[in-house]
Amino acid sequence: MPAPKFRTGTFKNVTKRVPGGRKVIHHKHKKPSKHVCAKCGKVLDAVPRGRPYEIRKLSKNQRRPNRPYGGKYCTSCTRKIIKQEARSL
């Protein structure tokens, strides 16, 4: 029986074969869901998915696209927003 902390839905059970030849169950954290656009809900391509400690290790330009609204809106929604701002000026 696994320890109580591993009996939640947070962990994914992975069967591994150890050097002794037997199979054991390792408990791994699940990957977070993919980031989506705040406006249309489309999956953001350039934003990596990972646990916070993995994302923290990346450099700033690897965490999100380097453009206005990068990591918040998809490219098509960003274009629309920028056009609206230009028209309102």
HTML snippet that shows the backbone in 3Dmol.js (N, CA, C, O; Angstrom):
<script src="https://3Dmol.org/build/3Dmol-min.js"></script>
<div id="view" style="width:600px;height:400px;position:relative"></div>
<script>
const pdb = `
ATOM      1  N   MET A   1       0.844  -1.188   0.000  1.00  0.00           N
ATOM      2  CA  MET A   1       0.000   0.000   0.000  1.00  0.00           C
ATOM      3  C   MET A   1       0.882   1.240   0.000  1.00  0.00           C
ATOM      4  O   MET A   1       1.792   1.344   0.822  1.00  0.00           O
ATOM      5  N   PRO A   2       0.626   2.203  -0.924  1.00  0.00           N
ATOM      6  CA  PRO A   2       1.437   3.421  -0.932  1.00  0.00           C
ATOM      7  C   PRO A   2       1.160   4.295   0.281  1.00  0.00           C
ATOM      8  O   PRO A   2       0.120   4.175   0.929  1.00  0.00           O
ATOM      9  N   ALA A   3       2.085   5.155   0.570  1.00  0.00           N
ATOM     10  CA  ALA A   3       1.917   6.094   1.680  1.00  0.00           C
ATOM     11  C   ALA A   3       0.712   6.980   1.411  1.00  0.00           C
ATOM     12  O   ALA A   3       0.398   7.238   0.248  1.00  0.00           O
ATOM     13  N   PRO A   4       0.025   7.456   2.445  1.00  0.00           N
ATOM     14  CA  PRO A   4      -1.189   8.256   2.253  1.00  0.00           C
ATOM     15  C   PRO A   4      -1.003   9.460   1.333  1.00  0.00           C
ATOM     16  O   PRO A   4      -1.918   9.812   0.587  1.00  0.00           O
ATOM     17  N   LYS A   5       0.177  10.100   1.376  1.00  0.00           N
ATOM     18  CA  LYS A   5       0.373  11.288   0.539  1.00  0.00           C
ATOM     19  C   LYS A   5       0.373  10.959  -0.954  1.00  0.00           C
ATOM     20  O   LYS A   5       0.132  11.838  -1.781  1.00  0.00           O
ATOM     21  N   PHE A   6       0.642   9.695  -1.305  1.00  0.00           N
ATOM     22  CA  PHE A   6       0.663   9.306  -2.715  1.00  0.00           C
ATOM     23  C   PHE A   6      -0.680   8.790  -3.204  1.00  0.00           C
ATOM     24  O   PHE A   6      -0.805   8.429  -4.374  1.00  0.00           O
ATOM     25  N   ARG A   7      -1.686   8.746  -2.341  1.00  0.00           N
ATOM     26  CA  ARG A   7      -2.990   8.199  -2.718  1.00  0.00           C
ATOM     27  C   ARG A   7      -3.946   9.251  -3.249  1.00  0.00           C
ATOM     28  O   ARG A   7      -5.148   9.001  -3.340  1.00  0.00           O
ATOM     29  N   THR A   8      -3.433  10.425  -3.601  1.00  0.00           N
ATOM     30  CA  THR A   8      -4.288  11.490  -4.127  1.00  0.00           C
ATOM     31  C   THR A   8      -4.195  11.522  -5.649  1.00  0.00           C
ATOM     32  O   THR A   8      -3.380  10.816  -6.242  1.00  0.00           O
ATOM     33  N   GLY A   9      -5.018  12.328  -6.265  1.00  0.00           N
ATOM     34  CA  GLY A   9      -5.002  12.450  -7.719  1.00  0.00           C
ATOM     35  C   GLY A   9      -3.861  13.297  -8.238  1.00  0.00           C
ATOM     36  O   GLY A   9      -3.679  13.424  -9.449  1.00  0.00           O
ATOM     37  N   THR A  10      -3.077  13.887  -7.316  1.00  0.00           N
ATOM     38  CA  THR A  10      -1.962  14.738  -7.718  1.00  0.00           C
ATOM     39  C   THR A  10      -0.849  13.935  -8.373  1.00  0.00           C
ATOM     40  O   THR A  10      -0.134  14.450  -9.233  1.00  0.00           O
ATOM     41  N   PHE A  11      -0.700  12.686  -7.974  1.00  0.00           N
ATOM     42  CA  PHE A  11       0.407  11.870  -8.447  1.00  0.00           C
ATOM     43  C   PHE A  11      -0.015  10.895  -9.533  1.00  0.00           C
ATOM     44  O   PHE A  11      -1.150  10.420  -9.565  1.00  0.00           O
ATOM     45  N   LYS A  12       0.935  10.609 -10.428  1.00  0.00           N
ATOM     46  CA  LYS A  12       0.732   9.651 -11.503  1.00  0.00           C
ATOM     47  C   LYS A  12       1.595   8.435 -11.174  1.00  0.00           C
ATOM     48  O   LYS A  12       2.771   8.589 -10.847  1.00  0.00           O
ATOM     49  N   ASN A  13       1.038   7.245 -11.253  1.00  0.00           N
ATOM     50  CA  ASN A  13       1.794   6.037 -10.958  1.00  0.00           C
ATOM     51  C   ASN A  13       2.518   5.568 -12.213  1.00  0.00           C
ATOM     52  O   ASN A  13       1.900   5.377 -13.261  1.00  0.00           O
ATOM     53  N   VAL A  14       3.833   5.383 -12.103  1.00  0.00           N
ATOM     54  CA  VAL A  14       4.642   4.945 -13.228  1.00  0.00           C
ATOM     55  C   VAL A  14       5.340   3.653 -12.836  1.00  0.00           C
ATOM     56  O   VAL A  14       6.025   3.599 -11.815  1.00  0.00           O
ATOM     57  N   THR A  15       5.169   2.611 -13.644  1.00  0.00           N
ATOM     58  CA  THR A  15       5.830   1.332 -13.367  1.00  0.00           C
ATOM     59  C   THR A  15       7.227   1.368 -13.954  1.00  0.00           C
ATOM     60  O   THR A  15       7.399   1.654 -15.139  1.00  0.00           O
ATOM     61  N   LYS A  16       8.226   1.081 -13.133  1.00  0.00           N
ATOM     62  CA  LYS A  16       9.626   1.092 -13.573  1.00  0.00           C
ATOM     63  C   LYS A  16      10.253  -0.264 -13.262  1.00  0.00           C
ATOM     64  O   LYS A  16       9.887  -0.923 -12.288  1.00  0.00           O
ATOM     65  N   ARG A  17      11.188  -0.665 -14.093  1.00  0.00           N
ATOM     66  CA  ARG A  17      11.935  -1.888 -13.818  1.00  0.00           C
ATOM     67  C   ARG A  17      13.268  -1.471 -13.191  1.00  0.00           C
ATOM     68  O   ARG A  17      14.015  -0.684 -13.774  1.00  0.00           O
ATOM     69  N   VAL A  18      13.559  -2.000 -12.010  1.00  0.00           N
ATOM     70  CA  VAL A  18      14.782  -1.638 -11.287  1.00  0.00           C
ATOM     71  C   VAL A  18      15.900  -2.607 -11.663  1.00  0.00           C
ATOM     72  O   VAL A  18      15.630  -3.679 -12.205  1.00  0.00           O
ATOM     73  N   PRO A  19      17.162  -2.239 -11.379  1.00  0.00           N
ATOM     74  CA  PRO A  19      18.280  -3.108 -11.768  1.00  0.00           C
ATOM     75  C   PRO A  19      18.175  -4.546 -11.259  1.00  0.00           C
ATOM     76  O   PRO A  19      18.713  -5.459 -11.886  1.00  0.00           O
ATOM     77  N   GLY A  20      17.498  -4.758 -10.145  1.00  0.00           N
ATOM     78  CA  GLY A  20      17.330  -6.119  -9.613  1.00  0.00           C
ATOM     79  C   GLY A  20      16.402  -6.972 -10.454  1.00  0.00           C
ATOM     80  O   GLY A  20      16.331  -8.185 -10.251  1.00  0.00           O
ATOM     81  N   GLY A  21      15.679  -6.360 -11.405  1.00  0.00           N
ATOM     82  CA  GLY A  21      14.816  -7.114 -12.297  1.00  0.00           C
ATOM     83  C   GLY A  21      13.348  -7.046 -11.928  1.00  0.00           C
ATOM     84  O   GLY A  21      12.491  -7.431 -12.723  1.00  0.00           O
ATOM     85  N   ARG A  22      13.044  -6.559 -10.727  1.00  0.00           N
ATOM     86  CA  ARG A  22      11.626  -6.497 -10.344  1.00  0.00           C
ATOM     87  C   ARG A  22      11.023  -5.164 -10.778  1.00  0.00           C
ATOM     88  O   ARG A  22      11.733  -4.199 -11.060  1.00  0.00           O
ATOM     89  N   LYS A  23       9.702  -5.142 -10.823  1.00  0.00           N
ATOM     90  CA  LYS A  23       9.003  -3.923 -11.207  1.00  0.00           C
ATOM     91  C   LYS A  23       8.501  -3.230  -9.946  1.00  0.00           C
ATOM     92  O   LYS A  23       7.954  -3.869  -9.047  1.00  0.00           O
ATOM     93  N   VAL A  24       8.695  -1.908  -9.895  1.00  0.00           N
ATOM     94  CA  VAL A  24       8.214  -1.125  -8.758  1.00  0.00           C
ATOM     95  C   VAL A  24       7.394   0.043  -9.284  1.00  0.00           C
ATOM     96  O   VAL A  24       7.519   0.422 -10.449  1.00  0.00           O
ATOM     97  N   ILE A  25       6.565   0.609  -8.435  1.00  0.00           N
ATOM     98  CA  ILE A  25       5.751   1.752  -8.820  1.00  0.00           C
ATOM     99  C   ILE A  25       6.391   3.016  -8.274  1.00  0.00           C
ATOM    100  O   ILE A  25       6.603   3.141  -7.068  1.00  0.00           O
ATOM    101  N   HIS A  26       6.698   3.955  -9.162  1.00  0.00           N
ATOM    102  CA  HIS A  26       7.179   5.274  -8.756  1.00  0.00           C
ATOM    103  C   HIS A  26       6.020   6.248  -8.876  1.00  0.00           C
ATOM    104  O   HIS A  26       5.191   6.127  -9.779  1.00  0.00           O
ATOM    105  N   HIS A  27       5.963   7.204  -7.976  1.00  0.00           N
ATOM    106  CA  HIS A  27       4.891   8.194  -7.992  1.00  0.00           C
ATOM    107  C   HIS A  27       5.467   9.512  -8.491  1.00  0.00           C
ATOM    108  O   HIS A  27       6.362  10.087  -7.871  1.00  0.00           O
ATOM    109  N   LYS A  28       4.942   9.984  -9.620  1.00  0.00           N
ATOM    110  CA  LYS A  28       5.428  11.234 -10.208  1.00  0.00           C
ATOM    111  C   LYS A  28       4.319  12.268 -10.184  1.00  0.00           C
ATOM    112  O   LYS A  28       3.138  11.930 -10.275  1.00  0.00           O
ATOM    113  N   HIS A  29       4.708  13.540 -10.060  1.00  0.00           N
ATOM    114  CA  HIS A  29       3.730  14.616 -10.133  1.00  0.00           C
ATOM    115  C   HIS A  29       3.218  14.712 -11.563  1.00  0.00           C
ATOM    116  O   HIS A  29       3.991  14.544 -12.507  1.00  0.00           O
ATOM    117  N   LYS A  30       1.942  14.977 -11.736  1.00  0.00           N
ATOM    118  CA  LYS A  30       1.381  15.158 -13.067  1.00  0.00           C
ATOM    119  C   LYS A  30       1.841  16.487 -13.634  1.00  0.00           C
ATOM    120  O   LYS A  30       2.187  17.408 -12.894  1.00  0.00           O
ATOM    121  N   LYS A  31       1.840  16.576 -14.969  1.00  0.00           N
ATOM    122  CA  LYS A  31       2.182  17.840 -15.615  1.00  0.00           C
ATOM    123  C   LYS A  31       0.984  18.773 -15.540  1.00  0.00           C
ATOM    124  O   LYS A  31      -0.154  18.321 -15.661  1.00  0.00           O
ATOM    125  N   PRO A  32       1.216  20.060 -15.345  1.00  0.00           N
ATOM    126  CA  PRO A  32       0.090  20.998 -15.351  1.00  0.00           C
ATOM    127  C   PRO A  32      -0.528  21.091 -16.746  1.00  0.00           C
ATOM    128  O   PRO A  32       0.086  20.696 -17.737  1.00  0.00           O
ATOM    129  N   SER A  33      -1.746  21.616 -16.805  1.00  0.00           N
ATOM    130  CA  SER A  33      -2.422  21.745 -18.088  1.00  0.00           C
ATOM    131  C   SER A  33      -1.724  22.808 -18.942  1.00  0.00           C
ATOM    132  O   SER A  33      -0.983  23.645 -18.428  1.00  0.00           O
ATOM    133  N   LYS A  34      -1.971  22.759 -20.236  1.00  0.00           N
ATOM    134  CA  LYS A  34      -1.347  23.721 -21.145  1.00  0.00           C
ATOM    135  C   LYS A  34      -1.968  25.097 -20.946  1.00  0.00           C
ATOM    136  O   LYS A  34      -3.137  25.210 -20.576  1.00  0.00           O
ATOM    137  N   HIS A  35      -1.183  26.139 -21.193  1.00  0.00           N
ATOM    138  CA  HIS A  35      -1.672  27.510 -21.070  1.00  0.00           C
ATOM    139  C   HIS A  35      -2.563  27.823 -22.264  1.00  0.00           C
ATOM    140  O   HIS A  35      -2.288  27.407 -23.390  1.00  0.00           O
ATOM    141  N   VAL A  36      -3.628  28.561 -22.000  1.00  0.00           N
ATOM    142  CA  VAL A  36      -4.564  28.903 -23.072  1.00  0.00           C
ATOM    143  C   VAL A  36      -4.738  30.418 -23.160  1.00  0.00           C
ATOM    144  O   VAL A  36      -4.474  31.148 -22.204  1.00  0.00           O
ATOM    145  N   CYS A  37      -5.188  30.872 -24.330  1.00  0.00           N
ATOM    146  CA  CYS A  37      -5.436  32.292 -24.569  1.00  0.00           C
ATOM    147  C   CYS A  37      -6.579  32.761 -23.670  1.00  0.00           C
ATOM    148  O   CYS A  37      -7.579  32.062 -23.505  1.00  0.00           O
ATOM    149  N   ALA A  38      -6.421  33.946 -23.096  1.00  0.00           N
ATOM    150  CA  ALA A  38      -7.429  34.480 -22.178  1.00  0.00           C
ATOM    151  C   ALA A  38      -8.696  34.905 -22.903  1.00  0.00           C
ATOM    152  O   ALA A  38      -9.756  35.026 -22.289  1.00  0.00           O
ATOM    153  N   LYS A  39      -8.588  35.132 -24.205  1.00  0.00           N
ATOM    154  CA  LYS A  39      -9.741  35.625 -24.961  1.00  0.00           C
ATOM    155  C   LYS A  39     -10.483  34.498 -25.677  1.00  0.00           C
ATOM    156  O   LYS A  39     -11.697  34.361 -25.523  1.00  0.00           O
ATOM    157  N   CYS A  40      -9.764  33.694 -26.455  1.00  0.00           N
ATOM    158  CA  CYS A  40     -10.439  32.683 -27.277  1.00  0.00           C
ATOM    159  C   CYS A  40     -10.277  31.253 -26.743  1.00  0.00           C
ATOM    160  O   CYS A  40     -11.015  30.360 -27.161  1.00  0.00           O
ATOM    161  N   GLY A  41      -9.339  31.025 -25.840  1.00  0.00           N
ATOM    162  CA  GLY A  41      -9.167  29.687 -25.261  1.00  0.00           C
ATOM    163  C   GLY A  41      -8.283  28.755 -26.067  1.00  0.00           C
ATOM    164  O   GLY A  41      -8.196  27.566 -25.760  1.00  0.00           O
ATOM    165  N   LYS A  42      -7.618  29.282 -27.107  1.00  0.00           N
ATOM    166  CA  LYS A  42      -6.721  28.471 -27.922  1.00  0.00           C
ATOM    167  C   LYS A  42      -5.439  28.174 -27.134  1.00  0.00           C
ATOM    168  O   LYS A  42      -4.998  29.004 -26.340  1.00  0.00           O
ATOM    169  N   VAL A  43      -4.836  26.994 -27.350  1.00  0.00           N
ATOM    170  CA  VAL A  43      -3.609  26.622 -26.646  1.00  0.00           C
ATOM    171  C   VAL A  43      -2.457  27.497 -27.108  1.00  0.00           C
ATOM    172  O   VAL A  43      -2.257  27.674 -28.310  1.00  0.00           O
ATOM    173  N   LEU A  44      -1.692  28.049 -26.163  1.00  0.00           N
ATOM    174  CA  LEU A  44      -0.544  28.887 -26.501  1.00  0.00           C
ATOM    175  C   LEU A  44       0.655  27.994 -26.786  1.00  0.00           C
ATOM    176  O   LEU A  44       1.050  27.185 -25.946  1.00  0.00           O
ATOM    177  N   ASP A  45       1.237  28.146 -27.986  1.00  0.00           N
ATOM    178  CA  ASP A  45       2.293  27.249 -28.429  1.00  0.00           C
ATOM    179  C   ASP A  45       3.623  27.488 -27.726  1.00  0.00           C
ATOM    180  O   ASP A  45       4.267  26.530 -27.298  1.00  0.00           O
ATOM    181  N   ALA A  46       4.044  28.722 -27.600  1.00  0.00           N
ATOM    182  CA  ALA A  46       5.399  29.024 -27.152  1.00  0.00           C
ATOM    183  C   ALA A  46       5.571  29.007 -25.637  1.00  0.00           C
ATOM    184  O   ALA A  46       6.674  29.240 -25.143  1.00  0.00           O
ATOM    185  N   VAL A  47       4.501  28.735 -24.890  1.00  0.00           N
ATOM    186  CA  VAL A  47       4.599  28.744 -23.430  1.00  0.00           C
ATOM    187  C   VAL A  47       4.791  27.308 -22.950  1.00  0.00           C
ATOM    188  O   VAL A  47       3.928  26.465 -23.196  1.00  0.00           O
ATOM    189  N   PRO A  48       5.907  27.006 -22.265  1.00  0.00           N
ATOM    190  CA  PRO A  48       6.143  25.633 -21.836  1.00  0.00           C
ATOM    191  C   PRO A  48       5.237  25.243 -20.677  1.00  0.00           C
ATOM    192  O   PRO A  48       4.804  26.097 -19.902  1.00  0.00           O
ATOM    193  N   ARG A  49       4.956  23.956 -20.563  1.00  0.00           N
ATOM    194  CA  ARG A  49       4.202  23.496 -19.409  1.00  0.00           C
ATOM    195  C   ARG A  49       5.134  22.711 -18.510  1.00  0.00           C
ATOM    196  O   ARG A  49       5.901  21.862 -18.963  1.00  0.00           O
ATOM    197  N   GLY A  50       5.051  23.009 -17.256  1.00  0.00           N
ATOM    198  CA  GLY A  50       5.903  22.340 -16.287  1.00  0.00           C
ATOM    199  C   GLY A  50       5.556  22.809 -14.900  1.00  0.00           C
ATOM    200  O   GLY A  50       4.811  23.773 -14.722  1.00  0.00           O
ATOM    201  N   ARG A  51       6.095  22.128 -13.928  1.00  0.00           N
ATOM    202  CA  ARG A  51       5.849  22.502 -12.542  1.00  0.00           C
ATOM    203  C   ARG A  51       6.605  23.792 -12.247  1.00  0.00           C
ATOM    204  O   ARG A  51       7.606  24.076 -12.905  1.00  0.00           O
ATOM    205  N   PRO A  52       6.148  24.586 -11.269  1.00  0.00           N
ATOM    206  CA  PRO A  52       6.766  25.889 -11.009  1.00  0.00           C
ATOM    207  C   PRO A  52       8.286  25.846 -10.835  1.00  0.00           C
ATOM    208  O   PRO A  52       8.981  26.754 -11.291  1.00  0.00           O
ATOM    209  N   TYR A  53       8.810  24.811 -10.186  1.00  0.00           N
ATOM    210  CA  TYR A  53      10.262  24.753  -9.992  1.00  0.00           C
ATOM    211  C   TYR A  53      10.985  24.517 -11.308  1.00  0.00           C
ATOM    212  O   TYR A  53      12.143  24.911 -11.445  1.00  0.00           O
ATOM    213  N   GLU A  54      10.333  23.881 -12.286  1.00  0.00           N
ATOM    214  CA  GLU A  54      10.958  23.688 -13.599  1.00  0.00           C
ATOM    215  C   GLU A  54      10.919  24.980 -14.409  1.00  0.00           C
ATOM    216  O   GLU A  54      11.885  25.310 -15.097  1.00  0.00           O
ATOM    217  N   ILE A  55       9.819  25.705 -14.332  1.00  0.00           N
ATOM    218  CA  ILE A  55       9.669  26.958 -15.072  1.00  0.00           C
ATOM    219  C   ILE A  55      10.635  28.008 -14.534  1.00  0.00           C
ATOM    220  O   ILE A  55      11.178  28.806 -15.298  1.00  0.00           O
ATOM    221  N   ARG A  56      10.847  28.008 -13.227  1.00  0.00           N
ATOM    222  CA  ARG A  56      11.750  28.974 -12.596  1.00  0.00           C
ATOM    223  C   ARG A  56      13.181  28.828 -13.113  1.00  0.00           C
ATOM    224  O   ARG A  56      13.928  29.805 -13.149  1.00  0.00           O
ATOM    225  N   LYS A  57      13.563  27.624 -13.510  1.00  0.00           N
ATOM    226  CA  LYS A  57      14.928  27.376 -13.991  1.00  0.00           C
ATOM    227  C   LYS A  57      15.159  27.919 -15.398  1.00  0.00           C
ATOM    228  O   LYS A  57      16.306  28.105 -15.805  1.00  0.00           O
ATOM    229  N   LEU A  58      14.084  28.177 -16.149  1.00  0.00           N
ATOM    230  CA  LEU A  58      14.218  28.683 -17.518  1.00  0.00           C
ATOM    231  C   LEU A  58      14.543  30.164 -17.511  1.00  0.00           C
ATOM    232  O   LEU A  58      14.205  30.879 -16.569  1.00  0.00           O
ATOM    233  N   SER A  59      15.198  30.617 -18.564  1.00  0.00           N
ATOM    234  CA  SER A  59      15.455  32.046 -18.688  1.00  0.00           C
ATOM    235  C   SER A  59      14.150  32.742 -19.062  1.00  0.00           C
ATOM    236  O   SER A  59      13.195  32.100 -19.499  1.00  0.00           O
ATOM    237  N   LYS A  60      14.122  34.063 -18.883  1.00  0.00           N
ATOM    238  CA  LYS A  60      12.874  34.813 -19.076  1.00  0.00           C
ATOM    239  C   LYS A  60      12.317  34.665 -20.494  1.00  0.00           C
ATOM    240  O   LYS A  60      11.104  34.554 -20.675  1.00  0.00           O
ATOM    241  N   ASN A  61      13.195  34.663 -21.494  1.00  0.00           N
ATOM    242  CA  ASN A  61      12.688  34.581 -22.864  1.00  0.00           C
ATOM    243  C   ASN A  61      12.279  33.160 -23.253  1.00  0.00           C
ATOM    244  O   ASN A  61      11.703  32.966 -24.324  1.00  0.00           O
ATOM    245  N   GLN A  62      12.560  32.169 -22.419  1.00  0.00           N
ATOM    246  CA  GLN A  62      12.077  30.812 -22.673  1.00  0.00           C
ATOM    247  C   GLN A  62      10.726  30.571 -22.004  1.00  0.00           C
ATOM    248  O   GLN A  62      10.032  29.614 -22.343  1.00  0.00           O
ATOM    249  N   ARG A  63      10.350  31.423 -21.065  1.00  0.00           N
ATOM    250  CA  ARG A  63       9.094  31.238 -20.333  1.00  0.00           C
ATOM    251  C   ARG A  63       7.878  31.684 -21.115  1.00  0.00           C
ATOM    252  O   ARG A  63       6.794  31.121 -20.959  1.00  0.00           O
ATOM    253  N   ARG A  64       8.048  32.699 -21.963  1.00  0.00           N
ATOM    254  CA  ARG A  64       6.902  33.254 -22.701  1.00  0.00           C
ATOM    255  C   ARG A  64       7.415  33.944 -23.953  1.00  0.00           C
ATOM    256  O   ARG A  64       8.597  34.281 -24.024  1.00  0.00           O
ATOM    257  N   PRO A  65       6.545  34.164 -24.954  1.00  0.00           N
ATOM    258  CA  PRO A  65       6.960  34.867 -26.170  1.00  0.00           C
ATOM    259  C   PRO A  65       7.303  36.319 -25.854  1.00  0.00           C
ATOM    260  O   PRO A  65       6.662  36.945 -25.009  1.00  0.00           O
ATOM    261  N   ASN A  66       8.308  36.848 -26.531  1.00  0.00           N
ATOM    262  CA  ASN A  66       8.784  38.203 -26.267  1.00  0.00           C
ATOM    263  C   ASN A  66       8.061  39.184 -27.195  1.00  0.00           C
ATOM    264  O   ASN A  66       8.648  39.690 -28.151  1.00  0.00           O
ATOM    265  N   ARG A  67       6.798  39.445 -26.909  1.00  0.00           N
ATOM    266  CA  ARG A  67       6.007  40.411 -27.667  1.00  0.00           C
ATOM    267  C   ARG A  67       4.937  40.971 -26.729  1.00  0.00           C
ATOM    268  O   ARG A  67       4.721  40.412 -25.654  1.00  0.00           O
ATOM    269  N   PRO A  68       4.271  42.047 -27.104  1.00  0.00           N
ATOM    270  CA  PRO A  68       3.200  42.560 -26.239  1.00  0.00           C
ATOM    271  C   PRO A  68       2.142  41.482 -26.011  1.00  0.00           C
ATOM    272  O   PRO A  68       1.762  40.778 -26.946  1.00  0.00           O
ATOM    273  N   TYR A  69       1.677  41.354 -24.803  1.00  0.00           N
ATOM    274  CA  TYR A  69       0.687  40.352 -24.386  1.00  0.00           C
ATOM    275  C   TYR A  69       1.184  38.922 -24.564  1.00  0.00           C
ATOM    276  O   TYR A  69       0.379  37.995 -24.653  1.00  0.00           O
ATOM    277  N   GLY A  70       2.502  38.734 -24.619  1.00  0.00           N
ATOM    278  CA  GLY A  70       3.061  37.398 -24.785  1.00  0.00           C
ATOM    279  C   GLY A  70       2.768  36.523 -23.577  1.00  0.00           C
ATOM    280  O   GLY A  70       3.003  36.935 -22.441  1.00  0.00           O
ATOM    281  N   GLY A  71       2.258  35.320 -23.812  1.00  0.00           N
ATOM    282  CA  GLY A  71       1.921  34.409 -22.732  1.00  0.00           C
ATOM    283  C   GLY A  71       0.532  34.637 -22.172  1.00  0.00           C
ATOM    284  O   GLY A  71       0.092  33.897 -21.292  1.00  0.00           O
ATOM    285  N   LYS A  72      -0.167  35.649 -22.667  1.00  0.00           N
ATOM    286  CA  LYS A  72      -1.518  35.963 -22.200  1.00  0.00           C
ATOM    287  C   LYS A  72      -2.536  35.714 -23.309  1.00  0.00           C
ATOM    288  O   LYS A  72      -3.561  35.069 -23.091  1.00  0.00           O
ATOM    289  N   TYR A  73      -2.239  36.241 -24.519  1.00  0.00           N
ATOM    290  CA  TYR A  73      -3.122  36.081 -25.664  1.00  0.00           C
ATOM    291  C   TYR A  73      -2.400  35.369 -26.796  1.00  0.00           C
ATOM    292  O   TYR A  73      -1.175  35.445 -26.899  1.00  0.00           O
ATOM    293  N   CYS A  74      -3.155  34.674 -27.649  1.00  0.00           N
ATOM    294  CA  CYS A  74      -2.566  34.033 -28.825  1.00  0.00           C
ATOM    295  C   CYS A  74      -2.232  35.102 -29.872  1.00  0.00           C
ATOM    296  O   CYS A  74      -2.584  36.269 -29.701  1.00  0.00           O
ATOM    297  N   THR A  75      -1.561  34.707 -30.943  1.00  0.00           N
ATOM    298  CA  THR A  75      -1.108  35.679 -31.941  1.00  0.00           C
ATOM    299  C   THR A  75      -2.264  36.389 -32.628  1.00  0.00           C
ATOM    300  O   THR A  75      -2.204  37.598 -32.853  1.00  0.00           O
ATOM    301  N   SER A  76      -3.315  35.648 -32.964  1.00  0.00           N
ATOM    302  CA  SER A  76      -4.442  36.278 -33.677  1.00  0.00           C
ATOM    303  C   SER A  76      -5.171  37.273 -32.782  1.00  0.00           C
ATOM    304  O   SER A  76      -5.559  38.344 -33.248  1.00  0.00           O
ATOM    305  N   CYS A  77      -5.365  36.944 -31.511  1.00  0.00           N
ATOM    306  CA  CYS A  77      -6.031  37.873 -30.586  1.00  0.00           C
ATOM    307  C   CYS A  77      -5.143  39.097 -30.317  1.00  0.00           C
ATOM    308  O   CYS A  77      -5.642  40.213 -30.172  1.00  0.00           O
ATOM    309  N   THR A  78      -3.828  38.876 -30.254  1.00  0.00           N
ATOM    310  CA  THR A  78      -2.897  39.985 -30.043  1.00  0.00           C
ATOM    311  C   THR A  78      -2.994  40.975 -31.194  1.00  0.00           C
ATOM    312  O   THR A  78      -3.025  42.187 -30.977  1.00  0.00           O
ATOM    313  N   ARG A  79      -3.042  40.455 -32.431  1.00  0.00           N
ATOM    314  CA  ARG A  79      -3.179  41.323 -33.605  1.00  0.00           C
ATOM    315  C   ARG A  79      -4.437  42.171 -33.525  1.00  0.00           C
ATOM    316  O   ARG A  79      -4.408  43.374 -33.785  1.00  0.00           O
ATOM    317  N   LYS A  80      -5.546  41.529 -33.162  1.00  0.00           N
ATOM    318  CA  LYS A  80      -6.825  42.248 -33.064  1.00  0.00           C
ATOM    319  C   LYS A  80      -6.758  43.354 -32.007  1.00  0.00           C
ATOM    320  O   LYS A  80      -7.239  44.464 -32.234  1.00  0.00           O
ATOM    321  N   ILE A  81      -6.162  43.045 -30.853  1.00  0.00           N
ATOM    322  CA  ILE A  81      -6.058  44.019 -29.758  1.00  0.00           C
ATOM    323  C   ILE A  81      -5.209  45.201 -30.181  1.00  0.00           C
ATOM    324  O   ILE A  81      -5.575  46.349 -29.929  1.00  0.00           O
ATOM    325  N   ILE A  82      -4.069  44.933 -30.826  1.00  0.00           N
ATOM    326  CA  ILE A  82      -3.175  46.013 -31.256  1.00  0.00           C
ATOM    327  C   ILE A  82      -3.847  46.891 -32.304  1.00  0.00           C
ATOM    328  O   ILE A  82      -3.684  48.111 -32.285  1.00  0.00           O
ATOM    329  N   LYS A  83      -4.611  46.277 -33.231  1.00  0.00           N
ATOM    330  CA  LYS A  83      -5.354  47.052 -34.227  1.00  0.00           C
ATOM    331  C   LYS A  83      -6.390  47.954 -33.563  1.00  0.00           C
ATOM    332  O   LYS A  83      -6.538  49.115 -33.947  1.00  0.00           O
ATOM    333  N   GLN A  84      -7.107  47.432 -32.573  1.00  0.00           N
ATOM    334  CA  GLN A  84      -8.112  48.214 -31.850  1.00  0.00           C
ATOM    335  C   GLN A  84      -7.468  49.402 -31.149  1.00  0.00           C
ATOM    336  O   GLN A  84      -8.002  50.511 -31.173  1.00  0.00           O
ATOM    337  N   GLU A  85      -6.302  49.161 -30.515  1.00  0.00           N
ATOM    338  CA  GLU A  85      -5.598  50.262 -29.816  1.00  0.00           C
ATOM    339  C   GLU A  85      -5.162  51.335 -30.816  1.00  0.00           C
ATOM    340  O   GLU A  85      -5.258  52.528 -30.528  1.00  0.00           O
ATOM    341  N   ALA A  86      -4.690  50.918 -31.976  1.00  0.00           N
ATOM    342  CA  ALA A  86      -4.234  51.878 -32.987  1.00  0.00           C
ATOM    343  C   ALA A  86      -5.410  52.705 -33.528  1.00  0.00           C
ATOM    344  O   ALA A  86      -5.260  53.893 -33.817  1.00  0.00           O
ATOM    345  N   ARG A  87      -6.559  52.076 -33.659  1.00  0.00           N
ATOM    346  CA  ARG A  87      -7.734  52.775 -34.172  1.00  0.00           C
ATOM    347  C   ARG A  87      -8.288  53.774 -33.163  1.00  0.00           C
ATOM    348  O   ARG A  87      -8.823  54.814 -33.547  1.00  0.00           O
ATOM    349  N   SER A  88      -8.166  53.467 -31.889  1.00  0.00           N
ATOM    350  CA  SER A  88      -8.742  54.338 -30.859  1.00  0.00           C
ATOM    351  C   SER A  88      -7.911  55.593 -30.606  1.00  0.00           C
ATOM    352  O   SER A  88      -8.390  56.546 -29.992  1.00  0.00           O
ATOM    353  N   LEU A  89      -6.665  55.592 -31.082  1.00  0.00           N
ATOM    354  CA  LEU A  89      -5.804  56.759 -30.867  1.00  0.00           C
ATOM    355  C   LEU A  89      -6.185  57.951 -31.705  1.00  0.00           C
ATOM    356  O   LEU A  89      -5.542  58.997 -31.620  1.00  0.00           O
TER     357      LEU A  89
END
`;
const viewer = $3Dmol.createViewer("view");
viewer.addModel(pdb, "pdb");
viewer.setStyle({}, {cartoon: {color: "spectrum"}});
viewer.zoomTo();
viewer.render();
</script>
